Amino acid sequence: MKKLSVVLGLGLLVTSCDLVKDFTYNTTPNPLELHGDSVKFTVVVNVPEKGINKKVKADITPKLGNTSLGTWQVQGEKVTGNGKTVPFKPGGSATFELTIPYDPSFEAADLTISGKYYKGTKEKGEIKPIKLADATVITPLMVKREFKMIMEDDAIKRTEDKSFSAKINFDRSKSNVKPNELKDKDVLDFVSWIRNAESNSRIKINSIEIKGYASPDGEESKNETLSSDRAREARNAIIGLMKKEKLTAFTDTAKYVTSKFGEDFEGFKVQLAATASISEADKNLFIRILEMSKDPKQRETEMINLGKSYKELEKDVFPAIRRTTISVNYTISGMTDEELKAASVSKPDSLGVEELLFIAGKLTNDLNEKARLYEVAAKNFSSDYRTHNNLGAVKYLQNKLPEAKQSLDKAIQVKDNANSKNNLAGVTLLQGDRANARKLINQAKGAKDANAVAYNAVILDILDGKYASGVSLKENCFNKALAATLSNKYEDAKKALNGVSESAEVHYLKAIISARSGEGTDAVVNHLKNAFAKDSSLKEKAAKDREFVKIFNDSSFTSAVQ
């Protein structure tokens, strides 16, 4: 607001005007203003030429409403003491600054002074009570203390790529499929899986791959052909099974992709590592010998020699890698949105944490339903901090602050994280602990939504009497407009209200902007009327709001607030 001063005379009840002449007073600001938790103001006592006798002391007592603010002393140049000395002949001034904690009784009060003056120890007169300023502009308290909550995301997969495999083994140097191989459990399971998949609308089969391998103890030149033949024969055998099971969609050779891999040295190392009949020392020896042989021909010779020398290789290793693998690659889709919502009602305990987070976060806007789902998630997946964070955020939005704090404390206990600290700061502020809210919001740097943290920090800044951060907010909002108003940037304040829903508070703030920027009584009153139409309780506030002190006696204003 503009800094105003009041100039008032000093009334004397007693004795000679030779002792004291009329003082005047300048008070800044006028009206007094709340910033942070305090009201700070300056009063300059102006003493005219020969205005105070050299041996006179004036004790001035300021009061704000019914609250006494101590005593100010102005004294002549021959008085000893702690007062502020003003020389007799030229006169001068004495400046007094006060910062006092705000009390609600100051909202509609007067700053007044009274007092007495003395010559020596003898009282010589009384200072009549005089009003110096109106008190108090409390516009910073209009800040919306609605913190933006940061919700943790789900990691649900609506589709997932998977594969299902079977294996067919072959005799040494052979590619024919033995009948008993087709009776092995993994092959029978493969056929059963295909049968079930064909009737499952959630499964989309992308490809069926058949890969042929040969053991590295044979001749390299023959292993390429052998692995190709094994892949082809395995495909034919699988197609035969599909025909037998009447799975006609899988009897076309085009459904299958075959590939040859020749001798499988890597597979040999894997199988060797898994074989219990060979000592670790021998295993390491085999690998060293083979890795020393860089030439494929030489390695082939070494492999053949090892197979002849160690029966365990021929018995437990080589047979396992004379094979084909048959793999079906498919995509499985999860439940639809409607199916998930239905399951969340009928059998919520059957859902995974990602599904519960997804449903609560994406499929409902009802806070009670969100809370119910997050409560299930927090109970069933208590080691996942996201469940507690989101439950705490919803409890905050429901204004259930003790429950919100409990959940957010739990989230931070499970995992120290910036998102939950941002949310807990909002709870802490509404519980009246602004200092701890500030500490938490400072620790929330690094949260996934930096704009939310910045917005929330502005709420605390405005309450602390710091407005610059609010003016620089990226998004237009009420608090940005309020910060600009308190910074005397009225055009910025108007722009910040563009697009903001025209609530009662918005219209009221527009009235304050109009009053401060000198737009005239009609503009102020029109905005106030719009505010009252949405919230008639604001009439009582406006009637004593020192933002409008200049028009208190204007008939259009008094009529509007009645």
SEBA-509161 format. One record per residue (C-alpha): x, y, z. Coordinates in nm, 4 decimals. Example, Ala and Ser with C-alpha at 12.3 -4.5 7.8 and 13.67 -1.06 7.14 Angstrom:
REM SEBA-509161
PT         x         y         z
PT    1.2300   -0.4500    0.7800
PT    1.3670   -0.1060    0.7140
END
This chain:
REM SEBA-509161
PT         x         y         z
PT    0.0000    0.0000    0.0000
PT    0.0986    0.3623   -0.0295
PT    0.2831    0.4892    0.2778
PT    0.0676    0.7605    0.4356
PT    0.1369    0.9908    0.7258
PT   -0.0871    1.1659    0.9741
PT   -0.0054    1.5053    1.1195
PT   -0.1720    1.5780    1.4519
PT   -0.1345    1.8363    1.7300
PT   -0.0486    1.7813    2.0925
PT   -0.3252    1.8872    2.3309
PT   -0.2128    2.0245    2.6692
PT   -0.4375    2.0352    2.9694
PT   -0.2192    2.2229    3.2112
PT    0.0408    2.4944    3.2626
PT    0.2394    2.7266    3.0420
PT    0.2751    2.6912    2.6710
PT    0.6334    2.8067    2.7235
PT    0.7250    2.4498    2.8272
PT    0.5923    2.2576    2.5254
PT    0.4513    2.3666    2.1935
PT    0.2370    2.1454    1.9713
PT    0.4090    1.8394    1.8323
PT    0.3051    1.6793    1.5034
PT    0.3305    1.3135    1.4060
PT    0.3999    1.1231    1.0869
PT    0.2990    0.7551    1.0871
PT    0.4186    0.5114    0.8220
PT    0.2433    0.3086    0.6946
PT   -0.1074    0.4294    0.7515
PT   -0.3112    0.2096    0.7774
PT   -0.0775   -0.0280    0.9572
PT   -0.0055   -0.3534    0.7741
PT    0.0477   -0.7149    0.8652
PT    0.3523   -0.8791    0.7090
PT    0.4611   -1.2196    0.8244
PT    0.3392   -1.2490    1.1825
PT    0.4113   -0.8886    1.2736
PT    0.2934   -0.5324    1.2418
PT    0.5804   -0.2913    1.1856
PT    0.5446    0.0841    1.1774
PT    0.7355    0.4080    1.2299
PT    0.6203    0.7226    1.4069
PT    0.8161    1.0444    1.3688
PT    0.7499    1.3037    1.6406
PT    0.8109    1.6496    1.4961
PT    0.9024    1.9194    1.7485
PT    0.8761    2.2787    1.6226
PT    1.1318    2.5526    1.6877
PT    1.1512    2.6142    2.0627
PT    0.8948    2.3380    2.0911
PT    1.0276    2.1722    2.4040
PT    1.1811    2.3415    2.7055
PT    1.5374    2.2419    2.7748
PT    1.4348    2.0935    3.1109
PT    1.1121    1.9194    2.9995
PT    1.0524    1.5497    2.9315
PT    0.7452    1.4169    2.7451
PT    0.6339    1.0562    2.8068
PT    0.4248    0.9436    2.5095
PT    0.2256    0.6192    2.5429
PT    0.1219    0.4499    2.2169
PT   -0.1631    0.1982    2.2114
PT   -0.2926   -0.0280    1.9385
PT   -0.6549   -0.0911    2.0210
PT   -0.6481   -0.1847    2.3880
PT   -0.2871   -0.3020    2.3791
PT   -0.0293   -0.0705    2.5351
PT    0.2969   -0.0560    2.3405
PT    0.5233    0.0929    2.6082
PT    0.6447    0.4510    2.6454
PT    0.8337    0.6849    2.4120
PT    1.0346    0.9636    2.5707
PT    1.1134    1.2975    2.4059
PT    1.3262    1.5286    2.6212
PT    1.4833    1.8721    2.6231
PT    1.8553    1.9131    2.5811
PT    1.9271    1.9598    2.9547
PT    1.7395    1.6481    3.0629
PT    1.9454    1.3428    3.1415
PT    1.7894    1.0069    3.0657
PT    1.7254    0.7540    2.7928
PT    1.4799    0.9593    2.5935
PT    1.5398    1.1083    2.2503
PT    1.6778    1.4586    2.2877
PT    1.5494    1.7461    2.0754
PT    1.7361    2.0821    2.0946
PT    1.5325    2.3801    2.2109
PT    1.6093    2.6528    1.9596
PT    1.5974    2.4744    1.6233
PT    1.3563    2.2005    1.7277
PT    1.3814    1.8666    1.5471
PT    1.2294    1.5208    1.5402
PT    1.2387    1.1877    1.7216
PT    1.1768    0.8619    1.5372
PT    1.0268    0.5536    1.6985
PT    1.0024    0.2169    1.5253
PT    0.7973   -0.0725    1.6556
PT    0.7527   -0.4302    1.5424
PT    0.4874   -0.6153    1.7367
PT    0.3392   -0.9648    1.7014
PT    0.0018   -0.9531    1.5303
PT   -0.3062   -1.0189    1.7366
PT   -0.6550   -1.0600    1.5833
PT   -0.7751   -0.7682    1.7955
PT   -0.5594   -0.5423    1.5764
PT   -0.7702   -0.6052    1.2643
PT   -1.0130   -0.3224    1.3388
PT   -0.8313   -0.0918    1.5773
PT   -0.6769    0.2543    1.6048
PT   -0.3174    0.3434    1.6768
PT   -0.3377    0.6174    1.9386
PT   -0.1076    0.8064    2.1719
PT   -0.1554    0.9771    2.5044
PT    0.0845    1.0761    2.7805
PT    0.2238    1.3322    3.0188
PT    0.5116    1.5761    3.0352
PT    0.7327    1.6735    3.3246
PT    0.9723    1.9406    3.4373
PT    1.2170    1.7721    3.6640
PT    1.0092    1.5231    3.8557
PT    0.7003    1.7349    3.8596
PT    0.4115    1.6593    3.6243
PT    0.3227    1.9660    3.4229
PT    0.0553    1.8514    3.1838
PT   -0.1293    1.5698    3.0061
PT   -0.1278    1.4710    2.6431
PT   -0.4797    1.4126    2.5199
PT   -0.5440    1.0817    2.3368
PT   -0.4830    1.1311    1.9681
PT   -0.5393    0.8872    1.6800
PT   -0.2301    0.8389    1.4661
PT   -0.3337    0.5641    1.2240
PT   -0.5887    0.2998    1.1330
PT   -0.5055   -0.0658    1.1882
PT   -0.4621   -0.3187    1.0392
PT   -0.4469   -0.4307    0.6753
PT   -0.4402   -0.8126    0.6964
PT   -0.4650   -0.8950    0.3263
PT   -0.1776   -1.1510    0.3377
PT   -0.4083   -1.3760    0.5409
PT   -0.6221   -1.4196    0.2279
PT   -0.3616   -1.6626    0.0944
PT   -0.5157   -1.9921   -0.0089
PT   -0.3507   -2.2528    0.2093
PT   -0.4413   -2.5368   -0.0225
PT   -0.1250   -2.7331   -0.0907
PT   -0.0876   -2.9207   -0.4150
PT   -0.0509   -3.2899   -0.3393
PT    0.1933   -3.5056   -0.5342
PT    0.0599   -3.8518   -0.6101
PT    0.2843   -4.1462   -0.6866
PT    0.2267   -4.3136   -1.0242
PT    0.1361   -4.6721   -1.0901
PT    0.3558   -4.8895   -1.3113
PT    0.0772   -5.1040   -1.4473
PT    0.1375   -5.2936   -1.7706
PT   -0.1773   -5.3188   -1.9761
PT    0.0005   -5.5663   -2.2043
PT    0.3015   -5.7877   -2.1447
PT    0.5190   -5.9785   -2.3897
PT    0.5951   -6.3340   -2.2819
PT    0.7055   -6.6677   -2.4205
PT    0.6345   -7.0362   -2.3502
PT    0.8816   -7.3048   -2.4509
PT    0.9343   -7.6773   -2.4948
PT    1.2412   -7.8781   -2.5946
PT    1.3035   -8.1838   -2.8119
PT    1.6305   -8.3734   -2.7733
PT    1.8053   -8.5821   -3.0396
PT    2.0508   -8.8678   -3.0562
PT    2.4066   -8.8004   -3.1644
PT    2.4306   -8.7035   -3.5318
PT    2.0565   -8.7691   -3.5769
PT    1.7715   -8.5370   -3.6746
PT    1.4747   -8.7705   -3.6498
PT    1.2311   -8.6965   -3.3676
PT    1.1927   -8.9915   -3.1340
PT    0.8278   -9.0715   -3.0424
PT    0.8964   -9.0627   -2.6689
PT    1.0208   -8.7039   -2.6993
PT    0.6711   -8.6003   -2.8011
PT    0.5342   -8.7535   -2.4834
PT    0.7560   -8.5473   -2.2512
PT    0.5726   -8.3177   -2.0141
PT    0.7095   -7.9955   -2.1579
PT    0.5898   -8.0877   -2.5078
PT    0.2467   -8.1942   -2.3820
PT    0.2255   -7.8719   -2.1814
PT    0.3167   -7.6761   -2.4931
PT    0.0293   -7.8291   -2.6884
PT   -0.2071   -7.7714   -2.3960
PT   -0.0941   -7.4108   -2.3746
PT   -0.1678   -7.3596   -2.7449
PT   -0.5147   -7.5087   -2.6980
PT   -0.5938   -7.2781   -2.4077
PT   -0.4447   -6.9738   -2.5778
PT   -0.6636   -7.0262   -2.8808
PT   -0.9730   -6.9673   -2.6675
PT   -0.8243   -6.6864   -2.4564
PT   -0.9106   -6.3463   -2.5981
PT   -0.6394   -6.1826   -2.3864
PT   -0.3603   -6.3728   -2.5630
PT   -0.2233   -6.2733   -2.9003
PT    0.0343   -6.5142   -3.0454
PT    0.3012   -6.3198   -3.2322
PT    0.5299   -6.6000   -3.3550
PT    0.6435   -6.9569   -3.2978
PT    1.0191   -7.0025   -3.3243
PT    1.1972   -7.3364   -3.3622
PT    1.5740   -7.3232   -3.3148
PT    1.7997   -7.6154   -3.3967
PT    2.1332   -7.6850   -3.2211
PT    2.4121   -7.9404   -3.2429
PT    2.6615   -8.0409   -2.9771
PT    3.0170   -7.9127   -3.0326
PT    3.1759   -8.2585   -3.0231
PT    3.0838   -8.3305   -3.3848
PT    3.2324   -8.2048   -3.7084
PT    3.1656   -7.8365   -3.7559
PT    3.0893   -7.8769   -4.1263
PT    2.8140   -8.1257   -4.0482
PT    2.6723   -7.9452   -3.7419
PT    2.5317   -7.6580   -3.9502
PT    2.3258   -7.8955   -4.1615
PT    2.2363   -8.1109   -3.8619
PT    2.0974   -7.8171   -3.6647
PT    1.8921   -7.7095   -3.9671
PT    1.7531   -8.0611   -4.0138
PT    1.6613   -8.0848   -3.6454
PT    1.4667   -7.7566   -3.6610
PT    1.2767   -7.8755   -3.9691
PT    1.1962   -8.2177   -3.8234
PT    1.0852   -8.0672   -3.4928
PT    0.8515   -7.8336   -3.6801
PT    0.6987   -8.1276   -3.8678
PT    0.6536   -8.3191   -3.5439
PT    0.4822   -8.0250   -3.3731
PT    0.2541   -7.9752   -3.6728
PT    0.1648   -8.3433   -3.6474
PT    0.0638   -8.2950   -3.2856
PT   -0.1453   -7.9925   -3.3786
PT   -0.3274   -8.1943   -3.6444
PT   -0.3891   -8.4731   -3.3959
PT   -0.5348   -8.2236   -3.1462
PT   -0.7388   -8.0581   -3.4227
PT   -0.5646   -7.7257   -3.3682
PT   -0.5926   -7.6471   -3.7371
PT   -0.4792   -7.2860   -3.7055
PT   -0.1330   -7.4200   -3.6183
PT   -0.0906   -7.6793   -3.8930
PT    0.0469   -7.4364   -4.1520
PT    0.4254   -7.4383   -4.1825
PT    0.4090   -7.0598   -4.2352
PT    0.3176   -7.0294   -3.8668
PT    0.6650   -7.1437   -3.7689
PT    1.0013   -6.9722   -3.8038
PT    1.2923   -7.2147   -3.8111
PT    1.6563   -7.1253   -3.7626
PT    1.9843   -7.3160   -3.7290
PT    2.2595   -7.2387   -3.4817
PT    2.5154   -7.5091   -3.5602
PT    2.7326   -7.6294   -3.2733
PT    2.6325   -7.4720   -2.9466
PT    2.9497   -7.3883   -2.7549
PT    2.7696   -7.1386   -2.5261
PT    2.5032   -7.3962   -2.4513
PT    2.7818   -7.6427   -2.3699
PT    2.9202   -7.4040   -2.1045
PT    2.5778   -7.3563   -1.9486
PT    2.5048   -7.7281   -1.9353
PT    2.8535   -7.8026   -1.8057
PT    2.8045   -7.5579   -1.5205
PT    2.4752   -7.7267   -1.4272
PT    2.6132   -8.0824   -1.4324
PT    2.6757   -8.2301   -1.0873
PT    2.8681   -8.5393   -1.1993
PT    3.1770   -8.3381   -1.3035
PT    3.3981   -8.1704   -1.0475
PT    3.4475   -7.7949   -1.0492
PT    3.8188   -7.8441   -1.1132
PT    3.7468   -8.0487   -1.4272
PT    3.4848   -7.7997   -1.5405
PT    3.7359   -7.5167   -1.5149
PT    3.9954   -7.7270   -1.6955
PT    3.7570   -7.7964   -1.9847
PT    3.6732   -7.4280   -2.0258
PT    4.0389   -7.3216   -2.0184
PT    4.1334   -7.5805   -2.2803
PT    3.8525   -7.4818   -2.5107
PT    3.9001   -7.1060   -2.4698
PT    4.2686   -7.1436   -2.5528
PT    4.1675   -7.2920   -2.8892
PT    4.0723   -6.9883   -3.0965
PT    4.0614   -7.1833   -3.4209
PT    3.7212   -7.3551   -3.4658
PT    3.8857   -7.6667   -3.6158
PT    4.1262   -7.6959   -3.3264
PT    3.8469   -7.6441   -3.0736
PT    3.6422   -7.9108   -3.2465
PT    3.9339   -8.1549   -3.2103
PT    3.9743   -8.0656   -2.8435
PT    3.6023   -8.1150   -2.7834
PT    3.6070   -8.4589   -2.9463
PT    3.9091   -8.5590   -2.7398
PT    3.7395   -8.4417   -2.4214
PT    3.4263   -8.6402   -2.5080
PT    3.6329   -8.9544   -2.5543
PT    3.8258   -8.9014   -2.2322
PT    3.5358   -8.8077   -2.0051
PT    3.2307   -9.0286   -2.0170
PT    3.0403   -8.7786   -1.8026
PT    3.0450   -8.5310   -2.0898
PT    2.8835   -8.7783   -2.3244
PT    2.6393   -8.8915   -2.0597
PT    2.5320   -8.5658   -1.8902
PT    2.6332   -8.2709   -2.1089
PT    2.6297   -8.3358   -2.4826
PT    2.2838   -8.5036   -2.4986
PT    2.1203   -8.1973   -2.3427
PT    2.2454   -7.9657   -2.6142
PT    2.1539   -8.1865   -2.9080
PT    1.8163   -8.0225   -2.9292
PT    1.5588   -7.7894   -3.0720
PT    1.3682   -7.5336   -2.8705
PT    1.0099   -7.4507   -2.9621
PT    0.9050   -7.1100   -2.8286
PT    0.5738   -6.9361   -2.8724
PT    0.6071   -6.5576   -2.8345
PT    0.2870   -6.3872   -2.7320
PT    0.1332   -6.0731   -2.5867
PT   -0.1096   -6.1007   -2.2993
PT   -0.3507   -5.8187   -2.2233
PT   -0.4654   -5.7352   -1.8737
PT   -0.8159   -5.6608   -1.7550
PT   -1.0124   -5.3804   -1.9148
PT   -1.0940   -5.0669   -1.7180
PT   -1.4440   -5.1924   -1.6479
PT   -1.3161   -5.5319   -1.5364
PT   -1.0652   -5.3659   -1.3049
PT   -1.3323   -5.1429   -1.1517
PT   -1.5614   -5.4401   -1.0987
PT   -1.2832   -5.6429   -0.9382
PT   -1.1937   -5.3509   -0.7118
PT   -1.5442   -5.3703   -0.5663
PT   -1.6080   -5.7451   -0.5598
PT   -1.2605   -5.8786   -0.4814
PT   -1.0123   -5.5941   -0.4176
PT   -0.7713   -5.8252   -0.2347
PT   -0.7170   -6.0144   -0.5593
PT   -0.5612   -5.7106   -0.7266
PT   -0.1939   -5.6262   -0.7347
PT   -0.0475   -5.3001   -0.6113
PT   -0.0077   -5.1562   -0.9620
PT   -0.3701   -5.2344   -1.0427
PT   -0.4961   -5.0743   -0.7210
PT   -0.2847   -4.7627   -0.7759
PT   -0.4071   -4.7424   -1.1349
PT   -0.7757   -4.7757   -1.0474
PT   -0.7591   -4.5234   -0.7626
PT   -0.5508   -4.2784   -0.9640
PT   -0.7096   -4.3059   -1.3075
PT   -1.0542   -4.4630   -1.2911
PT   -1.2338   -4.2652   -1.0181
PT   -1.2609   -3.9035   -0.9099
PT   -1.4501   -3.9795   -0.5900
PT   -1.2282   -3.9084   -0.2880
PT   -1.4038   -4.1659   -0.0717
PT   -1.3513   -4.4356   -0.3332
PT   -0.9879   -4.3324   -0.3792
PT   -0.9358   -4.3552   -0.0044
PT   -1.0945   -4.7022    0.0080
PT   -0.8701   -4.8343   -0.2688
PT   -0.5538   -4.6819   -0.1254
PT   -0.6425   -4.8277    0.2143
PT   -0.6600   -5.1751    0.0549
PT   -0.3278   -5.1108   -0.1178
PT   -0.1623   -4.9831    0.2010
PT   -0.2850   -5.2869    0.3947
PT   -0.1877   -5.5471    0.1354
PT    0.1335   -5.3807    0.0178
PT    0.2575   -5.2005    0.3273
PT    0.6203   -5.2115    0.2129
PT    0.5397   -4.9953   -0.0904
PT    0.5681   -4.6306    0.0162
PT    0.3504   -4.5197   -0.2763
PT    0.0395   -4.6675   -0.1169
PT    0.0873   -4.4691    0.2048
PT    0.1788   -4.1490    0.0193
PT   -0.1311   -4.1544   -0.1985
PT   -0.3568   -4.2463    0.0928
PT   -0.2128   -3.9579    0.2942
PT   -0.2643   -3.7154    0.0053
PT   -0.6298   -3.8163   -0.0289
PT   -0.6842   -3.7881    0.3471
PT   -0.5437   -3.4331    0.3241
PT   -0.7908   -3.3509    0.0481
PT   -1.0669   -3.4883    0.2728
PT   -0.9384   -3.2626    0.5534
PT   -0.8718   -3.5670    0.7726
PT   -0.5416   -3.4284    0.8909
PT   -0.4445   -3.6750    1.1684
PT   -0.5030   -3.9689    0.9321
PT   -0.3159   -3.7909    0.6537
PT   -0.0171   -3.7304    0.8787
PT   -0.0124   -4.0930    0.9933
PT   -0.0025   -4.2228    0.6350
PT    0.2575   -3.9723    0.5150
PT    0.4805   -4.0397    0.8139
PT    0.4580   -4.4093    0.7237
PT    0.5466   -4.3374    0.3602
PT    0.8602   -4.1485    0.4658
PT    0.9473   -4.4236    0.7122
PT    0.9276   -4.6849    0.4369
PT    1.1236   -4.4651    0.1960
PT    1.2666   -4.1200    0.2574
PT    1.1206   -3.9328   -0.0390
PT    1.0585   -3.5740   -0.1477
PT    0.7017   -3.6272   -0.2717
PT    0.5710   -3.7354    0.0676
PT    0.7561   -3.4494    0.2391
PT    0.5822   -3.2020    0.0088
PT    0.2465   -3.3517    0.1037
PT    0.3281   -3.3669    0.4746
PT    0.4229   -2.9978    0.4651
PT    0.0638   -2.9188    0.3638
PT   -0.0744   -3.1235    0.6525
PT    0.1679   -2.9650    0.8978
PT    0.0754   -2.6120    0.7890
PT   -0.2961   -2.6727    0.8414
PT   -0.2159   -2.8174    1.1834
PT   -0.0577   -2.4832    1.2733
PT    0.3123   -2.5695    1.2564
PT    0.4412   -2.3339    0.9885
PT    0.8053   -2.3733    1.0912
PT    0.7987   -2.7485    1.0370
PT    0.6036   -2.7015    0.7148
PT    0.8859   -2.4783    0.5897
PT    1.1453   -2.7374    0.6894
PT    0.9588   -3.0103    0.5028
PT    0.9024   -2.8044    0.1877
PT    1.2739   -2.7241    0.1776
PT    1.3409   -3.0992    0.1887
PT    1.0921   -3.1563   -0.0948
PT    1.3281   -3.0208   -0.3590
PT    1.3776   -3.2962   -0.6111
PT    1.0127   -3.4043   -0.6004
PT    0.8751   -3.5185   -0.9338
PT    0.6469   -3.2141   -0.9642
PT    0.8708   -2.9114   -0.9129
PT    0.5874   -2.6715   -1.0004
PT    0.3725   -2.8104   -0.7198
PT    0.6551   -2.7651   -0.4693
PT    0.7131   -2.4086   -0.5923
PT    0.3416   -2.3309   -0.5622
PT    0.3311   -2.4676   -0.2087
PT    0.6448   -2.2791   -0.1081
PT    0.4762   -1.9542   -0.2171
PT    0.1974   -2.0141    0.0356
PT    0.4574   -2.0206    0.3112
PT    0.6428   -1.7235    0.1621
PT    0.3298   -1.5082    0.1648
PT    0.2608   -1.6028    0.5255
PT    0.6226   -1.5091    0.6039
PT    0.5813   -1.1705    0.4380
PT    0.7925   -1.2567    0.1309
PT    0.6051   -1.1918   -0.1913
PT    0.8606   -1.1989   -0.4756
PT    0.8455   -1.5766   -0.5280
PT    0.4688   -1.5574   -0.5668
PT    0.4925   -1.2932   -0.8382
PT    0.7284   -1.5180   -1.0367
PT    0.5057   -1.8273   -1.0268
PT    0.4623   -1.9777   -1.3735
PT    0.0898   -2.0431   -1.3523
PT   -0.1788   -1.7813   -1.3107
PT   -0.3593   -1.8374   -0.9821
PT   -0.5103   -1.6579   -0.6859
PT   -0.1941   -1.6709   -0.4751
PT    0.0148   -1.5251   -0.7567
PT   -0.2313   -1.2370   -0.7871
PT   -0.2257   -1.1883   -0.4101
PT    0.1551   -1.1787   -0.4032
PT    0.1580   -0.9239   -0.6864
PT   -0.0994   -0.7107   -0.5016
PT    0.1083   -0.7171   -0.1848
PT    0.4107   -0.6180   -0.3957
PT    0.2154   -0.3192   -0.5342
PT    0.2294   -0.4700   -0.8844
PT   -0.1341   -0.4221   -0.9661
PT   -0.1246   -0.4838   -1.3416
PT    0.0594   -0.8098   -1.2766
PT   -0.2069   -0.8978   -1.0209
PT   -0.4848   -0.8430   -1.2749
PT   -0.3065   -1.0581   -1.5330
PT   -0.2552   -1.3335   -1.2757
PT   -0.6334   -1.3553   -1.2301
PT   -0.6930   -1.4163   -1.6024
PT   -0.8533   -1.7560   -1.6378
PT   -0.8949   -1.8022   -1.2632
PT   -1.2455   -1.9111   -1.1631
PT   -1.4364   -1.6069   -1.0422
PT   -1.4964   -1.7062   -0.6819
PT   -1.6043   -1.4713   -0.4059
PT   -1.2394   -1.4397   -0.2972
PT   -1.1305   -1.3451   -0.6509
PT   -1.3889   -1.0653   -0.6718
PT   -1.2880   -0.9441   -0.3257
PT   -0.9208   -0.9338   -0.4267
PT   -1.0184   -0.7384   -0.7400
PT   -1.1860   -0.4852   -0.5111
PT   -0.8632   -0.4500   -0.3125
PT   -0.6626   -0.4034   -0.6335
PT   -0.9063   -0.1339   -0.7460
PT   -0.8842    0.0433   -0.4091
PT   -0.5059    0.0355   -0.4022
PT   -0.4589    0.1452   -0.7623
PT   -0.7037    0.4365   -0.7358
PT   -0.9647    0.3109   -0.9814
PT   -1.2430    0.4832   -0.7906
PT   -1.5205    0.3954   -0.5509
PT   -1.7561    0.2597   -0.8167
PT   -1.5028    0.0007   -0.9336
PT   -1.4327   -0.1074   -0.5759
PT   -1.7990   -0.1369   -0.4864
PT   -1.8892   -0.3266   -0.8044
PT   -1.6250   -0.5895   -0.7303
PT   -1.7437   -0.6131   -0.3707
PT   -2.1040   -0.6621   -0.4788
PT   -1.9934   -0.9513   -0.7012
PT   -1.8098   -1.1001   -0.4044
PT   -2.1096   -1.0587   -0.1726
PT   -2.3381   -1.2247   -0.4273
PT   -2.1281   -1.5394   -0.3961
PT   -2.0553   -1.5117   -0.0224
PT   -2.2595   -1.2678    0.1828
PT   -2.0403   -1.3255    0.4912
PT   -1.7732   -1.1117    0.3252
PT   -1.9833   -0.8028    0.3989
PT   -1.8741   -0.8153    0.7622
PT   -1.5093   -0.8441    0.6594
PT   -1.5299   -0.5588    0.4096
PT   -1.7029   -0.3283    0.6578
PT   -1.3907   -0.3227    0.8762
PT   -1.1228   -0.3980    0.6166
PT   -0.8655   -0.1172    0.6278
PT   -0.8020   -0.1724    0.2561
PT   -1.1218    0.0327    0.2104
PT   -1.0713    0.2859    0.4880
PT   -1.0717    0.5785    0.2447
PT   -1.4292    0.5027    0.1364
PT   -1.5723    0.3952    0.4731
PT   -1.7974    0.6996    0.4748
PT   -1.9017    0.6778    0.1096
PT   -2.2726    0.6059    0.0859
PT   -2.2348    0.3491   -0.1944
PT   -1.9850    0.1555    0.0166
PT   -2.1883    0.1674    0.3367
PT   -2.4984    0.0620    0.1446
PT   -2.3160   -0.2352   -0.0110
PT   -2.1793   -0.3723    0.3158
PT   -2.5069   -0.3454    0.5107
END
